[in-house]
Amino acid sequence: MTELLTDRLILRAPRPEDAPCYALGVSEFAVARWLTPVPWPYTLTMAQDFLRTAPTPTPEKSFFIIEHKTKGLIGCVTLVDELGFWIARPHWHRGYGCEAATALIDWHFAETKNEAIASRAHRNNVASLRLKTKLGFVVTGKEMRFSQALQHNVEHVTTALSRQTWAAKRIDLCA
């Protein structure tokens, strides 16, 4: 089973026993409101069903639980059609999103021939857009997407990260 390790984190495939912590993190509205496909309120049953169907991580399509080496499950990072992530609110502003995304992007570009990674974020999700800019993503446009938690269409900023930009920006990124 593939695991990606950083100084503080383990990125690993989900396990059935992750469902309670996963549900707890996503069920907080401060997190769910930014996750377009996630309904709110989010239940334990939803987490169990979702984690059971999560894809096995490959460099092309990945869904990883973010586990802090001493604190347990703190979020997830995914690269299926686009880069996405969430961090449980008690763990915000500590660089975990950058650390997890960097590990996943490194693995993806090292093991695939893909030349770019797409991502999107709610136009008001300042933290996510700031992190993507730090990672080297550039704005490619805007689009409307239906937010399950908010129950209406929300403008999203579309972004992309090229392999070339990543190679140039990668050094000391999360410091």
Salt bridges, closest charged atoms under 4 A:
GLU17 OE2 - ARG15 NE 3.12
ASP18 OD1 - ARG12 NH2 2.72
GLU28 OE2 - ARG89 NE 2.27
ASP49 OD1 - ARG52 NH2 2.56
GLU67 OE1 - ARG12 NE 2.48
GLU67 OE1 - ARG15 NH2 3.71
ASP81 OD1 - LYS61 NZ 3.70
GLU82 OE1 - ARG120 NH1 2.31
GLU82 OE2 - ARG145 NH1 3.33
GLU99 OE1 - ARG8 NH2 2.63
ASP106 OD2 - ARG170 NE 2.82
GLU115 OE2 - ARG163 NE 3.57
GLU143 OE2 - ARG120 NE 2.74
GLU143 OE2 - ARG145 NE 3.54
GLU155 OE1 - ARG123 NE 3.37
